[in-house]
Amino acid sequence: MSPYPLDPVEARGPMRLVLTTYPSADAARRAAESALSRRLAACAHLVPIEARYWWRGRVESAGETLVVFKTVPKRVGGLFRFLGAAHPYDVPELIEVDVPRVAPGYLRYLAETLDPDAAPPPLGGGTTRPAARRGRGARGPGRTRARRRRRSK
């Protein structure tokens, strides 16, 4: 059992990025095309990378292809299951990143692409972040207007 939490407690954004790596560009391309055809993601970026990592007691190096899937919260579980079931690695890297702010046009694109029957997403304010708490002794935001000058006598 992992000492790290498995559920994103504070995830609130309207969009998610799911990252994974593949040993070749062809394997990454096949996974991306399959996920897109199943509408588990609206977009997938394939990026060639050089990876250095610990594996079985030694530091290894390999060329890989990073795939960044762009999706919505309700599709992440299905995308994780799909990628994990068909992944060529013994321990696939599957990472979800919460995206708290998304341009309204791109959010519409995600909704229309992945869930065309759903109501359109709200425009304008979008999601808001909770106010940050200041620690003891932290300074306030400061003045926003110039101080009044005293007239000399």
TIKE-259565 format. One line per field, with one value per atom (N, C-alpha, C, CB): residue number from 1; residue in one letter; atom name; y negated, z, x negated. Coordinates in Angstrom, 1 decimal, padded with zeros to 4 digits. Atoms other than C-alpha are relative to their C-alpha. Glycine has a CB too. Example, Ala and Ser with C-alpha at 12.3 -4.5 7.8 and 13.67 -1.06 7.14 Angstrom:
resi (1; 1; 1; 1; 2; 2; 2; 2) $
resn (a; a; a; a; s; s; s; s) $
name (N; CA; C; CB; N; CA; C; CB) $
yy (001.2; 004.5; -001.2; 000.0; 001.1; 001.1; -001.1; -000.5) $
zz (000.0; 007.8; 000.0; 001.2; 000.0; 007.1; 000.8; -001.4) $
xx (-000.9; -012.3; -000.9; 001.0; 000.9; -013.7; 000.8; -000.4) $
***
This chain:
resi (1; 1; 1; 1; 2; 2; 2; 2; 3; 3; 3; 3; 4; 4; 4; 4; 5; 5; 5; 5; 6; 6; 6; 6; 7; 7; 7; 7; 8; 8; 8; 8; 9; 9; 9; 9; 10; 10; 10; 10; 11; 11; 11; 11; 12; 12; 12; 12; 13; 13; 13; 13; 14; 14; 14; 14; 15; 15; 15; 15; 16; 16; 16; 16; 17; 17; 17; 17; 18; 18; 18; 18; 19; 19; 19; 19; 20; 20; 20; 20; 21; 21; 21; 21; 22; 22; 22; 22; 23; 23; 23; 23; 24; 24; 24; 24; 25; 25; 25; 25; 26; 26; 26; 26; 27; 27; 27; 27; 28; 28; 28; 28; 29; 29; 29; 29; 30; 30; 30; 30; 31; 31; 31; 31; 32; 32; 32; 32; 33; 33; 33; 33; 34; 34; 34; 34; 35; 35; 35; 35; 36; 36; 36; 36; 37; 37; 37; 37; 38; 38; 38; 38; 39; 39; 39; 39; 40; 40; 40; 40; 41; 41; 41; 41; 42; 42; 42; 42; 43; 43; 43; 43; 44; 44; 44; 44; 45; 45; 45; 45; 46; 46; 46; 46; 47; 47; 47; 47; 48; 48; 48; 48; 49; 49; 49; 49; 50; 50; 50; 50; 51; 51; 51; 51; 52; 52; 52; 52; 53; 53; 53; 53; 54; 54; 54; 54; 55; 55; 55; 55; 56; 56; 56; 56; 57; 57; 57; 57; 58; 58; 58; 58; 59; 59; 59; 59; 60; 60; 60; 60; 61; 61; 61; 61; 62; 62; 62; 62; 63; 63; 63; 63; 64; 64; 64; 64; 65; 65; 65; 65; 66; 66; 66; 66; 67; 67; 67; 67; 68; 68; 68; 68; 69; 69; 69; 69; 70; 70; 70; 70; 71; 71; 71; 71; 72; 72; 72; 72; 73; 73; 73; 73; 74; 74; 74; 74; 75; 75; 75; 75; 76; 76; 76; 76; 77; 77; 77; 77; 78; 78; 78; 78; 79; 79; 79; 79; 80; 80; 80; 80; 81; 81; 81; 81; 82; 82; 82; 82; 83; 83; 83; 83; 84; 84; 84; 84; 85; 85; 85; 85; 86; 86; 86; 86; 87; 87; 87; 87; 88; 88; 88; 88; 89; 89; 89; 89; 90; 90; 90; 90; 91; 91; 91; 91; 92; 92; 92; 92; 93; 93; 93; 93; 94; 94; 94; 94; 95; 95; 95; 95; 96; 96; 96; 96; 97; 97; 97; 97; 98; 98; 98; 98; 99; 99; 99; 99; 100; 100; 100; 100; 101; 101; 101; 101; 102; 102; 102; 102; 103; 103; 103; 103; 104; 104; 104; 104; 105; 105; 105; 105; 106; 106; 106; 106; 107; 107; 107; 107; 108; 108; 108; 108; 109; 109; 109; 109; 110; 110; 110; 110; 111; 111; 111; 111; 112; 112; 112; 112; 113; 113; 113; 113; 114; 114; 114; 114; 115; 115; 115; 115; 116; 116; 116; 116; 117; 117; 117; 117; 118; 118; 118; 118; 119; 119; 119; 119; 120; 120; 120; 120; 121; 121; 121; 121; 122; 122; 122; 122; 123; 123; 123; 123; 124; 124; 124; 124; 125; 125; 125; 125; 126; 126; 126; 126; 127; 127; 127; 127; 128; 128; 128; 128; 129; 129; 129; 129; 130; 130; 130; 130; 131; 131; 131; 131; 132; 132; 132; 132; 133; 133; 133; 133; 134; 134; 134; 134; 135; 135; 135; 135; 136; 136; 136; 136; 137; 137; 137; 137; 138; 138; 138; 138; 139; 139; 139; 139; 140; 140; 140; 140; 141; 141; 141; 141; 142; 142; 142; 142; 143; 143; 143; 143; 144; 144; 144; 144; 145; 145; 145; 145; 146; 146; 146; 146; 147; 147; 147; 147; 148; 148; 148; 148; 149; 149; 149; 149; 150; 150; 150; 150; 151; 151; 151; 151; 152; 152; 152; 152; 153; 153; 153; 153) $
resn (m; m; m; m; s; s; s; s; p; p; p; p; y; y; y; y; p; p; p; p; l; l; l; l; d; d; d; d; p; p; p; p; v; v; v; v; e; e; e; e; a; a; a; a; r; r; r; r; g; g; g; g; p; p; p; p; m; m; m; m; r; r; r; r; l; l; l; l; v; v; v; v; l; l; l; l; t; t; t; t; t; t; t; t; y; y; y; y; p; p; p; p; s; s; s; s; a; a; a; a; d; d; d; d; a; a; a; a; a; a; a; a; r; r; r; r; r; r; r; r; a; a; a; a; a; a; a; a; e; e; e; e; s; s; s; s; a; a; a; a; l; l; l; l; s; s; s; s; r; r; r; r; r; r; r; r; l; l; l; l; a; a; a; a; a; a; a; a; c; c; c; c; a; a; a; a; h; h; h; h; l; l; l; l; v; v; v; v; p; p; p; p; i; i; i; i; e; e; e; e; a; a; a; a; r; r; r; r; y; y; y; y; w; w; w; w; w; w; w; w; r; r; r; r; g; g; g; g; r; r; r; r; v; v; v; v; e; e; e; e; s; s; s; s; a; a; a; a; g; g; g; g; e; e; e; e; t; t; t; t; l; l; l; l; v; v; v; v; v; v; v; v; f; f; f; f; k; k; k; k; t; t; t; t; v; v; v; v; p; p; p; p; k; k; k; k; r; r; r; r; v; v; v; v; g; g; g; g; g; g; g; g; l; l; l; l; f; f; f; f; r; r; r; r; f; f; f; f; l; l; l; l; g; g; g; g; a; a; a; a; a; a; a; a; h; h; h; h; p; p; p; p; y; y; y; y; d; d; d; d; v; v; v; v; p; p; p; p; e; e; e; e; l; l; l; l; i; i; i; i; e; e; e; e; v; v; v; v; d; d; d; d; v; v; v; v; p; p; p; p; r; r; r; r; v; v; v; v; a; a; a; a; p; p; p; p; g; g; g; g; y; y; y; y; l; l; l; l; r; r; r; r; y; y; y; y; l; l; l; l; a; a; a; a; e; e; e; e; t; t; t; t; l; l; l; l; d; d; d; d; p; p; p; p; d; d; d; d; a; a; a; a; a; a; a; a; p; p; p; p; p; p; p; p; p; p; p; p; l; l; l; l; g; g; g; g; g; g; g; g; g; g; g; g; t; t; t; t; t; t; t; t; r; r; r; r; p; p; p; p; a; a; a; a; a; a; a; a; r; r; r; r; r; r; r; r; g; g; g; g; r; r; r; r; g; g; g; g; a; a; a; a; r; r; r; r; g; g; g; g; p; p; p; p; g; g; g; g; r; r; r; r; t; t; t; t; r; r; r; r; a; a; a; a; r; r; r; r; r; r; r; r; r; r; r; r; r; r; r; r; r; r; r; r; s; s; s; s; k; k; k; k) $
name (N; CA; C; CB; N; CA; C; CB; N; CA; C; CB; N; CA; C; CB; N; CA; C; CB; N; CA; C; CB; N; CA; C; CB; N; CA; C; CB; N; CA; C; CB; N; CA; C; CB; N; CA; C; CB; N; CA; C; CB; N; CA; C; CB; N; CA; C; CB; N; CA; C; CB; N; CA; C; CB; N; CA; C; CB; N; CA; C; CB; N; CA; C; CB; N; CA; C; CB; N; CA; C; CB; N; CA; C; CB; N; CA; C; CB; N; CA; C; CB; N; CA; C; CB; N; CA; C; CB; N; CA; C; CB; N; CA; C; CB; N; CA; C; CB; N; CA; C; CB; N; CA; C; CB; N; CA; C; CB; N; CA; C; CB; N; CA; C; CB; N; CA; C; CB; N; CA; C; CB; N; CA; C; CB; N; CA; C; CB; N; CA; C; CB; N; CA; C; CB; N; CA; C; CB; N; CA; C; CB; N; CA; C; CB; N; CA; C; CB; N; CA; C; CB; N; CA; C; CB; N; CA; C; CB; N; CA; C; CB; N; CA; C; CB; N; CA; C; CB; N; CA; C; CB; N; CA; C; CB; N; CA; C; CB; N; CA; C; CB; N; CA; C; CB; N; CA; C; CB; N; CA; C; CB; N; CA; C; CB; N; CA; C; CB; N; CA; C; CB; N; CA; C; CB; N; CA; C; CB; N; CA; C; CB; N; CA; C; CB; N; CA; C; CB; N; CA; C; CB; N; CA; C; CB; N; CA; C; CB; N; CA; C; CB; N; CA; C; CB; N; CA; C; CB; N; CA; C; CB; N; CA; C; CB; N; CA; C; CB; N; CA; C; CB; N; CA; C; CB; N; CA; C; CB; N; CA; C; CB; N; CA; C; CB; N; CA; C; CB; N; CA; C; CB; N; CA; C; CB; N; CA; C; CB; N; CA; C; CB; N; CA; C; CB; N; CA; C; CB; N; CA; C; CB; N; CA; C; CB; N; CA; C; CB; N; CA; C; CB; N; CA; C; CB; N; CA; C; CB; N; CA; C; CB; N; CA; C; CB; N; CA; C; CB; N; CA; C; CB; N; CA; C; CB; N; CA; C; CB; N; CA; C; CB; N; CA; C; CB; N; CA; C; CB; N; CA; C; CB; N; CA; C; CB; N; CA; C; CB; N; CA; C; CB; N; CA; C; CB; N; CA; C; CB; N; CA; C; CB; N; CA; C; CB; N; CA; C; CB; N; CA; C; CB; N; CA; C; CB; N; CA; C; CB; N; CA; C; CB; N; CA; C; CB; N; CA; C; CB; N; CA; C; CB; N; CA; C; CB; N; CA; C; CB; N; CA; C; CB; N; CA; C; CB; N; CA; C; CB; N; CA; C; CB; N; CA; C; CB; N; CA; C; CB; N; CA; C; CB; N; CA; C; CB; N; CA; C; CB; N; CA; C; CB; N; CA; C; CB; N; CA; C; CB; N; CA; C; CB; N; CA; C; CB; N; CA; C; CB; N; CA; C; CB; N; CA; C; CB; N; CA; C; CB; N; CA; C; CB; N; CA; C; CB; N; CA; C; CB; N; CA; C; CB; N; CA; C; CB; N; CA; C; CB; N; CA; C; CB; N; CA; C; CB; N; CA; C; CB; N; CA; C; CB; N; CA; C; CB; N; CA; C; CB; N; CA; C; CB; N; CA; C; CB; N; CA; C; CB; N; CA; C; CB) $
yy (001.2; 000.0; -001.2; 000.0; 001.2; -003.4; -001.0; -000.7; 001.0; -006.1; -001.3; -000.3; 001.2; -008.7; 000.1; -000.3; 000.0; -009.6; 000.3; -001.3; -000.3; -008.2; -000.9; 001.4; 000.9; -010.6; -001.5; 000.2; 001.4; -014.3; -000.7; -000.6; 000.6; -015.9; -001.4; 000.0; 001.4; -019.5; -000.3; -000.8; 000.2; -019.0; -000.7; 001.4; 000.8; -021.6; -000.5; -001.2; 000.6; -022.6; 000.7; -000.1; -000.6; -022.0; 000.9; -001.1; -000.7; -020.3; 000.8; -000.9; -000.8; -017.6; 000.3; 001.4; -000.6; -016.6; 001.3; -001.0; -001.3; -013.0; 000.3; 001.2; -000.2; -012.2; 001.4; -000.9; -001.4; -008.9; 000.0; 001.1; -000.2; -007.7; 001.3; -000.3; -001.2; -005.1; 000.2; 000.0; -000.3; -003.3; -000.4; 001.4; 000.4; -004.4; -001.0; 001.2; 000.9; -007.0; 000.7; -000.9; -000.8; -004.3; 000.5; 001.2; -000.4; -002.9; -001.2; 000.7; 001.2; -006.4; -000.4; -001.1; 000.4; -007.2; 000.9; 000.0; -001.0; -004.0; -000.3; 001.4; 000.2; -004.7; -001.3; -000.1; 001.3; -008.4; 000.2; -001.0; -000.2; -007.4; 000.8; 000.7; -000.8; -004.7; -000.8; 001.2; 000.8; -007.1; -001.1; -000.6; 001.0; -009.8; 000.6; -000.7; -000.6; -007.4; 000.4; 001.2; -000.3; -006.4; -001.2; 001.0; 001.3; -010.1; 000.0; -000.2; 000.1; -009.6; -001.3; 001.2; 001.2; -012.7; -000.8; 000.3; 000.8; -015.6; -000.3; -001.4; 000.4; -016.1; 000.8; -001.5; -000.7; -014.3; -000.6; 001.6; 000.5; -015.8; 001.1; -001.3; -000.9; -013.5; -000.7; 001.1; 000.7; -014.7; 000.9; -001.1; -000.8; -012.9; -000.5; 000.1; 000.4; -012.9; 001.0; -000.1; -000.9; -011.4; 000.2; -000.6; -000.3; -009.7; 000.6; 000.9; -000.6; -009.0; 000.4; -000.9; -000.5; -006.9; 001.2; 000.4; -001.1; -004.4; 001.2; -000.2; -001.2; -000.8; 001.2; 000.1; -001.2; 002.3; -000.2; 001.1; 000.3; 000.7; -000.7; 001.3; 000.8; -001.2; -001.2; 000.9; 001.1; -004.4; 000.4; -001.4; -000.3; -003.8; -001.2; 001.0; 001.1; -006.0; 000.6; -000.7; -000.5; -005.6; -001.1; 001.1; 000.9; -007.5; 000.4; -000.1; -000.3; -007.7; -001.1; 000.1; 001.0; -009.5; -000.3; 000.4; 000.5; -011.6; -000.3; -001.2; 000.4; -011.8; -000.8; 001.3; 000.9; -014.6; 000.0; -001.5; 000.0; -013.9; -001.2; 001.4; 001.1; -016.8; 000.5; -001.3; -000.6; -015.7; -000.8; 001.5; 000.6; -016.5; 000.9; -000.3; -000.9; -015.2; 001.3; -000.8; -001.2; -012.7; 001.1; -000.3; -000.9; -011.0; 000.6; -000.6; -000.5; -010.5; 001.4; -000.9; -001.4; -007.2; 000.9; 000.3; -000.9; -005.6; -000.1; -000.4; 000.1; -007.0; 000.7; -001.5; -000.8; -005.6; 001.5; -000.4; -001.4; -002.2; 000.4; 000.3; -000.3; -002.2; 000.0; -001.0; 000.1; -003.3; 001.1; -001.4; -001.0; -001.0; 001.5; 000.0; -001.3; 002.1; 000.4; 000.2; -000.3; 001.8; -000.5; -000.6; 000.6; 000.2; 001.0; -000.9; -001.0; 002.0; 000.0; -000.3; 000.0; 001.0; 000.8; -001.4; -000.8; 003.2; -001.0; 000.7; 001.0; 000.0; -001.3; -000.2; 001.2; -002.6; -001.3; 000.1; 001.3; -006.2; -000.6; -001.0; 000.7; -007.6; -001.1; 001.1; 001.1; -011.0; -001.0; -000.8; 000.9; -013.3; -001.4; 000.5; 001.4; -017.1; -000.8; -000.6; 000.8; -019.3; -001.4; -000.2; 001.3; -022.5; -000.9; 000.1; 000.9; -025.2; -001.1; -000.6; 001.1; -027.8; 000.4; -001.3; -000.3; -027.3; -001.1; 001.4; 001.0; -029.8; 000.5; -000.3; -000.4; -029.8; 000.7; -001.2; -000.6; -028.9; 001.4; -000.8; -001.3; -025.9; 000.9; 000.0; -000.8; -024.7; 000.4; -000.8; -000.3; -024.9; 001.2; -001.2; -001.1; -022.8; 001.3; -000.4; -001.2; -020.2; 000.6; -000.2; -000.5; -019.9; 000.5; -001.2; -000.4; -019.8; 001.3; -001.1; -001.1; -017.2; 001.3; -000.2; -001.1; -014.9; 000.4; -000.1; -000.2; -015.3; -000.9; -000.3; 000.9; -016.9; -000.1; 000.5; 000.1; -016.1; -000.8; 001.4; 000.7; -017.9; -001.5; 000.1; 001.4; -021.4; -000.8; -000.5; 000.8; -024.1; -000.4; -001.2; 000.4; -025.0; -001.5; 000.3; 001.4; -028.3; -000.8; -000.2; 000.9; -031.2; -001.2; -000.6; 001.1; -034.2; 000.3; -000.5; -000.2; -033.5; 001.3; -000.2; -001.3; -029.8; 000.4; 000.0; -000.4; -028.2; -001.0; 001.4; 000.9; -030.2; 000.7; -001.1; -000.7; -029.4; -000.6; -000.3; 000.6; -029.7; -001.0; 001.2; 001.0; -032.6; 000.6; -001.1; -000.6; -031.9; -000.6; -000.4; 000.4; -032.0; -000.5; 001.1; 000.6; -034.2; 000.6; -001.6; -000.4; -032.9; -001.1; 000.7; 001.0; -034.6; -000.8; 000.7; 000.9; -037.6; -000.4; 000.6; 000.3; -037.8; -001.4; 001.0; 001.4; -041.3; 000.0; -000.8; 000.1; -042.5; -000.4; -001.1; 000.3; -043.4; -001.4; 000.1; 001.3; -047.0; -001.0; 000.1; 001.1; -050.3; 000.0; -001.4; 000.1; -050.8; -001.4; 000.8; 001.4; -054.5; -000.8; -000.7; 000.8; -057.1; -000.7; -001.1; 000.6; -058.5; -001.5; 000.2; 001.5; -062.1; -000.7; -000.4; 000.8; -064.6; -001.1; -000.6; 001.2; -067.1; -001.3; 000.3; 001.3; -070.7; -000.6; -000.9; 000.7; -072.6; -001.3; -000.3; 001.3; -075.6; -001.2; 000.1) $
zz (000.0; 000.0; 000.0; 001.2; 000.1; -000.9; 001.1; -001.3; -001.0; 001.7; -000.5; 000.8; 000.7; -000.8; -000.3; -001.3; 000.3; -001.2; -001.5; 000.4; 001.4; -004.4; -000.6; -000.1; 000.5; -004.7; 000.1; 000.7; 000.0; -005.6; 000.9; -001.4; -001.0; -002.5; -000.4; 001.3; 000.3; -003.7; -001.5; 000.4; 001.5; -007.5; -000.2; -000.8; 000.2; -008.6; -001.4; 000.9; 001.3; -012.1; -001.0; -000.6; 001.0; -015.2; -001.0; -000.7; 001.0; -017.1; 000.7; -001.1; -000.5; -016.5; -001.1; 000.6; 000.9; -018.1; 000.6; -000.1; -000.4; -018.0; -000.8; -000.3; 000.6; -018.7; 000.2; 000.7; -000.1; -019.5; -001.1; -000.3; 000.9; -021.4; -000.7; 000.7; 000.8; -024.1; -000.5; -001.1; 000.5; -025.3; -001.4; 000.2; 001.4; -028.9; -000.4; -000.9; 000.5; -030.9; -000.6; -001.1; 000.6; -032.7; 001.1; -000.7; -001.1; -029.4; 000.6; 001.2; -000.5; -028.2; -000.9; 000.3; 001.0; -031.4; 000.0; -001.4; -000.1; -031.2; 001.2; 000.0; -001.3; -027.6; -000.1; 001.2; 000.1; -028.4; -001.0; -000.6; 001.0; -031.5; 000.6; -001.3; -000.6; -029.5; 001.1; 000.7; -001.0; -026.6; -000.6; 001.0; 000.7; -029.0; -000.6; -001.0; 000.6; -030.9; 001.0; -000.8; -001.1; -027.6; 000.7; 001.0; -000.6; -026.7; 001.5; -000.2; -001.4; -023.5; 000.2; 000.4; 000.0; -024.4; -001.3; 000.0; 001.2; -026.8; -000.8; 000.5; 000.6; -027.6; 000.6; 000.0; -000.5; -027.2; -000.7; -000.2; 000.6; -027.6; 000.3; 000.7; -000.1; -028.3; -000.1; -001.2; -000.2; -027.2; 000.2; 001.1; -000.2; -027.7; 001.2; -001.3; -001.2; -024.5; 000.3; 001.3; -000.5; -022.9; 001.5; -000.2; -001.4; -019.6; 000.7; 000.0; -000.9; -016.7; 001.2; 000.2; -001.1; -013.9; 000.7; -000.5; -000.8; -011.2; -000.4; 001.5; 000.3; -012.2; 000.5; -001.5; -000.5; -010.3; 000.5; -001.0; -000.7; -008.3; -000.8; 000.4; 000.8; -011.1; -000.7; -000.9; 000.8; -013.0; -001.4; 000.3; 001.4; -016.5; -000.8; -000.2; 001.0; -019.6; -001.2; -000.3; 001.2; -022.5; -000.7; 000.4; 000.8; -025.3; 000.1; -001.5; -000.1; -024.8; -000.7; 001.5; 000.5; -026.0; 001.1; -001.3; -001.0; -023.5; -000.7; 000.8; 000.5; -024.2; 001.1; -000.4; -000.8; -022.7; -000.5; 000.1; 000.4; -022.9; 000.7; 000.4; -000.6; -022.4; 000.0; -000.9; -000.2; -021.0; 001.1; 000.4; -001.0; -018.5; 001.2; -000.5; -001.2; -014.9; -000.1; 001.1; 000.0; -015.7; -001.0; -000.4; 000.9; -018.4; 000.5; -001.3; -000.5; -016.3; 000.5; 001.2; -000.4; -014.7; -001.1; 000.9; 001.2; -018.0; -000.8; -001.0; 000.6; -019.5; 000.7; -000.2; -000.8; -016.6; -000.2; 001.5; 000.2; -017.0; -001.4; 000.2; 001.4; -020.8; -000.1; -001.0; 000.1; -020.6; 000.8; 000.4; -000.9; -017.7; -000.6; 001.3; 000.5; -019.4; -001.2; -000.4; 001.3; -022.7; 000.0; -001.1; 000.0; -021.5; -000.1; 001.2; 000.1; -022.5; 001.2; -001.2; -001.2; -019.2; 001.1; 000.4; -001.2; -016.1; 001.0; 000.7; -000.9; -014.0; -000.8; 001.2; 000.8; -016.3; 000.9; -000.9; -000.6; -015.3; -000.5; -000.3; 000.3; -015.2; 001.0; 000.0; -000.9; -013.8; -000.4; 000.1; 000.2; -013.5; 000.6; 000.6; -000.4; -013.3; -000.1; -000.8; -000.1; -012.2; -000.6; 001.4; 000.7; -014.4; 000.6; -001.6; -000.6; -012.3; -000.9; 001.2; 000.8; -015.0; -001.5; 000.3; 001.4; -018.7; -000.7; -000.3; 000.8; -021.4; -000.4; -001.3; 000.3; -022.0; -001.4; 000.0; 001.3; -025.7; 000.0; -001.1; 000.0; -025.0; 000.9; 000.6; -000.8; -022.3; -000.8; 001.3; 000.9; -024.8; -001.0; -000.8; 000.9; -027.2; 000.7; -000.5; -000.8; -024.5; 000.2; 001.3; -000.2; -023.7; -001.2; 000.7; 001.3; -027.3; -000.6; -001.0; 000.6; -028.2; 000.8; 000.0; -000.8; -025.2; 000.5; 001.2; -000.5; -024.1; -000.7; 001.6; 000.8; -026.9; 000.5; -001.4; -000.5; -025.1; 001.3; 000.2; -001.3; -021.9; -000.2; 000.7; 000.0; -021.1; -000.2; 001.3; 000.2; -022.1; 001.3; -000.9; -001.3; -019.4; 000.3; 000.0; -000.3; -017.6; -000.4; 001.6; 000.5; -019.0; 001.0; -001.4; -000.9; -017.2; 001.1; 000.6; -001.2; -013.7; 000.0; 001.2; -000.1; -014.1; 001.4; -000.7; -001.4; -011.0; 000.7; 000.0; -000.7; -008.3; 001.0; 000.8; -000.9; -006.0; 001.4; -000.3; -001.4; -002.2; 000.3; 001.0; -000.4; -000.7; 000.8; 000.9; -000.7; 000.4; 001.4; -000.8; -001.4; 004.1; 000.2; 001.0; -000.3; 005.3; 001.3; 000.0; -001.2; 007.9; 001.0; -000.3; -001.1; 011.2; -000.3; 001.4; 000.3; 010.7; -001.5; 000.4; 001.4; 007.0; -000.2; -000.9; 000.2; 005.6; -000.9; -000.7; 000.8; 004.0; -001.4; 000.6; 001.4; 000.4; -000.3; -000.8; 000.1; 001.0; -000.6; -001.0; 000.5; -000.2; -001.5; 000.5; 001.5; -003.6; -000.5; -000.4; 000.4; -003.5; 000.6; 000.4; -000.6; -002.9; 001.3; -001.0; -001.3; 000.6; -000.2; 001.0; 000.1; 001.1; 000.5; 000.8; -000.4; 001.4; 000.9; -001.2; -000.9; 004.2; -000.6; 001.4; 000.5; 003.3; 001.0; -000.2; -000.9; 004.7; 000.5; -000.7; -000.6; 007.0; -000.4; 001.5) $
xx (-000.8; 000.0; -000.9; 001.0; 000.8; -001.3; 000.3; 000.3; -000.2; -001.8; 000.6; -001.3; -000.5; -000.6; 001.5; -000.8; -001.4; 003.1; 000.3; 000.7; -000.3; 004.7; 001.0; 000.5; -001.0; 007.6; -000.4; 001.3; 000.3; 007.1; 001.0; -000.1; -000.9; 008.6; 000.4; -000.6; -000.2; 008.3; 000.2; -001.1; -000.2; 008.9; 001.3; 000.0; -001.2; 011.4; 000.2; 000.0; -000.1; 010.6; 000.9; -001.4; -000.9; 012.7; -000.7; 000.8; 000.8; 009.9; -001.1; -000.6; 001.1; 007.3; -001.0; 000.6; 001.1; 004.0; -000.3; -001.2; 000.4; 003.1; -001.3; 001.1; 001.3; -000.6; -000.4; -001.0; 000.6; -002.2; -001.1; 001.1; 001.1; -005.3; 000.1; -001.4; 000.0; -005.8; -001.5; 001.0; 001.4; -009.0; -000.3; -000.3; 000.2; -008.4; 001.1; -000.1; -001.0; -006.6; 001.2; -000.7; -001.1; -004.6; 001.0; -000.6; -000.9; -003.3; 000.8; -000.9; -000.7; -002.5; 001.1; -001.0; -001.0; -000.7; 001.2; -000.6; -001.1; 001.4; 000.9; -000.5; -000.7; 002.4; 000.8; -000.9; -000.7; 003.3; 001.2; -001.0; -001.1; 005.4; 001.1; -000.5; -001.0; 007.2; 000.8; -000.6; -000.7; 008.0; 000.8; -001.1; -000.7; 009.1; 001.3; -000.8; -001.2; 011.4; 001.1; -000.4; -000.9; 013.0; 000.6; -000.7; -000.4; 013.5; -000.3; 001.5; 000.5; 011.5; -000.8; -000.8; 000.8; 009.5; 000.4; -001.5; -000.3; 010.0; -001.2; 000.6; 001.2; 006.4; -001.1; -000.3; 001.2; 003.0; -001.2; 000.1; 001.3; -000.4; -001.1; -000.4; 001.1; -003.3; -001.3; 000.1; 001.2; -006.7; -001.2; 000.1; 001.1; -010.0; -000.9; -000.9; 000.8; -012.1; -001.1; 000.9; 001.0; -015.2; 000.3; -001.4; -000.4; -014.3; -001.2; 001.2; 001.0; -016.7; 000.8; -001.2; -000.8; -015.2; -000.6; 001.4; 000.4; -015.8; 000.8; 000.1; -000.7; -014.9; -000.8; 000.4; 000.7; -015.8; -001.4; 000.0; 001.2; -018.5; -001.1; -000.6; 001.0; -020.3; 000.7; -000.8; -000.5; -019.9; -000.1; -000.8; -000.1; -018.7; 000.2; 001.2; -000.3; -018.4; 000.6; -001.4; -000.7; -016.1; 000.7; 001.1; -000.9; -014.4; 001.4; -000.5; -001.4; -010.7; 000.8; 000.4; -001.0; -007.6; 000.9; 000.7; -000.9; -005.7; 001.3; -000.5; -001.3; -001.9; 000.7; 000.8; -000.8; 000.1; 001.4; -000.6; -001.4; 003.8; 000.7; 000.6; -000.8; 006.2; 001.5; 000.0; -001.4; 009.6; 000.7; -000.2; -000.8; 012.3; 000.1; 001.5; 000.1; 012.7; 000.8; 000.6; -000.8; 015.4; -000.5; 001.4; 000.6; 013.3; -001.4; -000.3; 001.3; 010.1; 000.0; -000.4; 000.0; 011.1; -000.1; 001.2; 000.0; 011.9; -001.4; 001.1; 001.3; 008.7; -001.1; -000.4; 001.0; 006.6; 000.1; 000.2; -000.2; 008.2; -000.4; 001.5; 000.4; 007.7; -001.5; 000.6; 001.4; 004.1; -000.7; -000.5; 000.6; 003.2; 000.1; 000.6; -000.2; 004.7; -000.8; 001.5; 000.7; 002.9; -001.5; 000.7; 001.3; -000.4; -001.1; -000.1; 001.0; -003.6; -001.0; -000.8; 000.9; -005.5; 000.6; -000.3; -000.4; -005.4; 000.7; -001.2; -000.5; -004.8; 000.2; -001.0; -000.2; -003.3; 000.2; 001.2; -000.2; -003.5; 001.3; -001.3; -001.2; 000.0; 000.3; 001.2; 000.0; 000.3; 001.2; -001.3; -001.1; 003.4; -000.5; 001.3; 000.3; 002.8; 001.3; -001.1; -001.2; 005.7; -000.3; 000.5; 000.2; 006.0; 001.1; 000.0; -001.1; 007.8; 000.5; -000.6; -000.5; 008.2; -000.2; -000.7; 000.0; 009.0; 000.8; 000.7; -000.7; 009.9; 001.4; -000.8; -001.4; 013.7; 000.1; 000.9; -000.1; 013.3; -000.6; -000.8; 000.5; 011.1; 000.8; -001.5; -000.9; 013.4; 001.3; 000.5; -001.1; 016.3; -000.4; 000.5; 000.5; 014.1; 000.0; -001.4; 000.1; 013.5; 001.4; -000.7; -001.3; 017.2; 000.7; 000.9; -000.7; 018.4; -000.7; -000.2; 000.7; 015.7; 000.3; -001.4; -000.1; 016.0; 001.4; -000.9; -001.3; 019.6; 001.0; 000.1; -000.8; 021.7; 001.4; 000.0; -001.4; 025.0; 000.2; 000.5; 000.0; 024.1; 000.4; -001.3; -000.3; 025.2; -001.3; 000.7; 001.3; 022.6; -000.5; 000.3; 000.6; 020.1; 000.3; -001.5; -000.2; 020.7; -001.1; 000.2; 001.0; 018.9; -000.2; 000.3; 000.2; 017.5; -001.0; 001.3; 000.8; 016.2; -000.7; 000.8; 000.6; 015.5; -000.2; -001.4; 000.2; 014.1; -000.8; -000.7; 000.8; 012.7; -000.9; 000.9; 000.9; 009.8; 000.4; -001.4; -000.2; 010.2; -001.1; 000.0; 001.0; 008.5; -001.2; 000.6; 001.2; 004.9; 000.0; -001.2; 000.1; 004.3; -001.4; 000.3; 001.3; 001.5; -000.5; 000.0; 000.6; -000.9; -000.1; -001.3; 000.2; -001.5; -001.2; -000.2; 001.0; -003.6; -000.2; -001.3; 000.1; -003.0; 000.6; 000.8; -000.4; -002.6; 001.3; -001.1; -001.2; 000.7; -000.4; 000.9; 000.3; 001.0; -000.6; 001.2; 000.6; -000.2; 001.0; -001.2; -000.9; 001.2; 000.1; -000.5; -000.1; 002.6; 000.1; 001.3; -000.1; 002.9; -001.2; 001.3; 001.1; 000.2; 000.5; -000.5; -000.3; 000.1; 000.2; -001.1; -000.2; 001.4; -001.2; 001.3; 001.2; -001.3; 000.5; -000.7; -000.3; -001.3; -000.4; -000.6; 000.4; -001.3; -001.0; 001.2; 000.9; -004.2; 000.7; -001.3; -000.6; -003.3; -000.7; 000.0) $
***
